[in-house]
Amino acid sequence: MRPMNRAALPADVEAVLGQFYTCEFTTVNRQGQPMTWPAVPYYDPARGTIVCAVSIAFATKAYNARRHPQVSLLFSDPTGSHLSDPPAVLVQGQAQVAEVLDYTPDIIGLFKTVARRQPDSRRFTSNPIIRRLFVWYLFQRLSLTVTPERILVWPNGDFDRSPTQIELAGVV
C-alpha cells in the first residue's frame, strides 16, 4: 500500500476526511453495478488511508471490494462535523479487505471514532451480556482500507460547479 502525499491535501479537505461522521461508500457488484451504502470512515492521516469496517454478518461491501477493489467514498453530508461550509469530497481508490484478527492502530482509531461520534454505542459495548450475545456483530469485523488515488473537491458542496482534482504524488 502506497502512502498518500498528505502535503497535497488542502486543510479543508483534510478536515472533511477527519471530521465527517459518515460517507457514501460505493463498490461494484458481480453484475458490474455500483452499490452504495453509508459508512463510518476513519481517516488515518499518518498513512493517508481511510478505513471502514463491516460486520461479518453484513459483508457485501467486503465481498464486492475483494472482487473489484476500485471503490469510492463521497463525503457530502457535514451533519455533526462542526465544519462551516465545507467542500464535498469524492475519494476514488483501491480497497484492501482483511479480517480484523488483531486490533491494529487503524482499527482502534476506527472504534474510538465510532465511540466518540456515536456515544450511545457505549451502552452496547460496555454491557457484558450484549457483548457475549452479539460478539459476531460488535467485534468480528472485516476492514476495508482505502488508498486514495484521486480526490475530487466541490467547494461549498456545490455539485453544480465543476470539481477540482487533487493530484496525489506517487500514485499512478
C-alpha positions as CSV (number, residue, x, y, z in Angstrom):
1,M,0.0,0.0,0.0
2,R,1.5,3.3,-1.1
3,P,1.1,6.2,1.3
4,M,-0.7,9.3,0.1
5,N,1.2,12.5,0.0
6,R,-0.6,14.4,2.7
7,A,1.2,17.6,1.7
8,A,-1.0,17.6,-1.4
9,L,-4.2,17.9,0.7
10,P,-5.7,21.3,1.4
11,A,-6.6,21.9,5.0
12,D,-10.4,22.0,4.3
13,V,-10.2,18.5,2.5
14,E,-8.2,17.1,5.4
15,A,-10.8,18.4,7.8
16,V,-13.6,16.8,5.8
17,L,-11.8,13.4,5.8
18,G,-11.1,13.6,9.6
19,Q,-14.4,15.1,10.8
20,F,-17.3,13.9,8.7
21,Y,-19.3,11.3,10.6
22,T,-20.3,9.3,7.5
23,C,-19.6,8.9,3.9
24,E,-21.3,7.1,1.0
25,F,-19.1,4.0,0.2
26,T,-19.5,2.7,-3.3
27,T,-18.4,-0.7,-4.6
28,V,-19.2,-2.6,-7.8
29,N,-21.1,-5.8,-7.6
30,R,-20.8,-9.0,-9.7
31,Q,-23.1,-7.6,-12.4
32,G,-20.9,-4.5,-12.7
33,Q,-23.4,-2.3,-11.0
34,P,-22.4,0.3,-8.4
35,M,-23.7,-0.3,-4.9
36,T,-23.6,2.5,-2.3
37,W,-24.0,2.3,1.5
38,P,-23.4,4.7,4.3
39,A,-20.2,4.0,6.2
40,V,-18.3,5.4,9.2
41,P,-14.9,6.3,7.9
42,Y,-11.7,6.7,9.9
43,Y,-9.0,8.8,8.2
44,D,-5.5,7.8,9.2
45,P,-3.5,11.0,8.4
46,A,-0.1,9.3,9.1
47,R,-0.7,6.6,6.4
48,G,-3.0,8.7,4.2
49,T,-5.6,5.9,4.2
50,I,-9.3,5.7,5.0
51,V,-10.6,2.7,7.0
52,C,-14.1,1.4,7.2
53,A,-15.3,-1.8,8.8
54,V,-18.2,-4.0,8.2
55,S,-19.7,-6.8,10.4
56,I,-19.2,-10.3,9.1
57,A,-23.0,-10.5,9.2
58,F,-23.3,-7.8,6.5
59,A,-20.2,-8.4,4.4
60,T,-21.5,-7.4,0.9
61,K,-19.2,-4.3,0.8
62,A,-16.2,-6.5,1.5
63,Y,-17.2,-9.2,-1.0
64,N,-17.6,-6.6,-3.7
65,A,-14.3,-4.8,-2.8
66,R,-12.4,-8.1,-2.9
67,R,-13.7,-8.8,-6.4
68,H,-13.4,-5.3,-7.7
69,P,-11.1,-3.2,-5.4
70,Q,-11.8,0.1,-7.1
71,V,-14.1,1.9,-4.7
72,S,-15.2,5.5,-3.9
73,L,-16.1,7.4,-0.8
74,L,-18.3,10.5,-1.1
75,F,-18.1,12.9,1.8
76,S,-21.2,15.1,1.2
77,D,-23.1,15.5,4.4
78,P,-21.4,17.6,7.1
79,T,-24.0,17.0,9.8
80,G,-22.3,16.8,13.1
81,S,-18.8,17.7,11.8
82,H,-18.9,21.3,13.2
83,L,-17.3,22.4,9.9
84,S,-18.7,25.6,8.4
85,D,-19.5,25.4,4.7
86,P,-17.1,22.5,3.9
87,P,-16.4,21.2,0.4
88,A,-17.9,17.9,-0.8
89,V,-15.1,15.4,-1.3
90,L,-15.0,12.3,-3.5
91,V,-12.2,9.9,-2.9
92,Q,-11.5,7.2,-5.5
93,G,-9.0,4.5,-4.7
94,Q,-8.1,0.9,-4.1
95,A,-9.5,-1.1,-1.2
96,Q,-7.8,-3.9,0.6
97,V,-10.1,-6.2,2.6
98,A,-8.8,-8.0,5.7
99,E,-10.3,-9.9,8.6
100,V,-9.8,-8.0,11.8
101,L,-7.8,-10.5,13.8
102,D,-5.7,-8.0,15.8
103,Y,-6.6,-4.6,17.0
104,T,-4.2,-2.6,14.9
105,P,-3.8,1.2,15.4
106,D,-6.2,1.9,12.5
107,I,-8.9,-0.4,13.8
108,I,-8.5,1.0,17.3
109,G,-8.7,4.5,15.7
110,L,-11.9,3.5,13.9
111,F,-13.5,2.1,17.1
112,K,-12.6,5.2,19.1
113,T,-14.0,7.4,16.3
114,V,-17.3,5.5,16.4
115,A,-17.5,5.7,20.2
116,R,-16.8,9.4,20.1
117,R,-19.3,10.1,17.3
118,Q,-22.0,7.6,18.5
119,P,-21.8,7.8,22.3
120,D,-24.9,5.6,22.7
121,S,-22.9,2.7,21.2
122,R,-21.0,2.5,24.5
123,R,-24.2,1.1,26.1
124,F,-23.8,-2.0,23.9
125,T,-20.0,-2.4,24.2
126,S,-20.0,-1.9,28.0
127,N,-22.8,-4.4,28.7
128,P,-21.2,-7.9,29.2
129,I,-24.4,-9.7,28.3
130,I,-24.8,-7.8,25.0
131,R,-21.1,-8.3,24.2
132,R,-21.4,-12.0,24.7
133,L,-24.6,-12.4,22.7
134,F,-23.5,-10.1,19.8
135,V,-19.8,-10.6,19.7
136,W,-20.2,-11.6,16.0
137,Y,-21.8,-8.2,15.2
138,L,-19.9,-5.9,17.5
139,F,-16.4,-7.1,17.2
140,Q,-15.9,-9.6,14.4
141,R,-15.2,-7.3,11.5
142,L,-13.8,-7.0,8.1
143,S,-11.8,-3.9,7.5
144,L,-11.7,-2.1,4.2
145,T,-8.6,0.1,3.9
146,V,-8.8,2.5,1.0
147,T,-5.7,4.0,-0.5
148,P,-6.8,7.2,-2.4
149,E,-5.7,7.5,-6.0
150,R,-7.8,10.6,-7.0
151,I,-9.7,13.1,-5.0
152,L,-12.3,15.5,-6.4
153,V,-13.4,18.5,-4.5
154,W,-16.6,20.6,-4.9
155,P,-16.2,23.9,-3.0
156,N,-19.0,24.6,-0.6
157,G,-20.6,21.3,-1.5
158,D,-21.9,22.8,-4.8
159,F,-22.3,20.0,-7.3
160,D,-23.5,22.5,-9.9
161,R,-19.8,23.6,-10.3
162,S,-17.1,21.5,-11.8
163,P,-14.9,19.9,-9.2
164,T,-11.2,20.5,-8.7
165,Q,-8.9,17.4,-8.8
166,I,-6.2,16.8,-6.3
167,E,-3.2,15.1,-7.8
168,L,-1.7,12.6,-5.4
169,A,2.1,12.2,-5.6
170,G,3.4,8.7,-6.0
171,V,0.0,7.4,-7.4
172,V,-0.1,6.0,-10.9
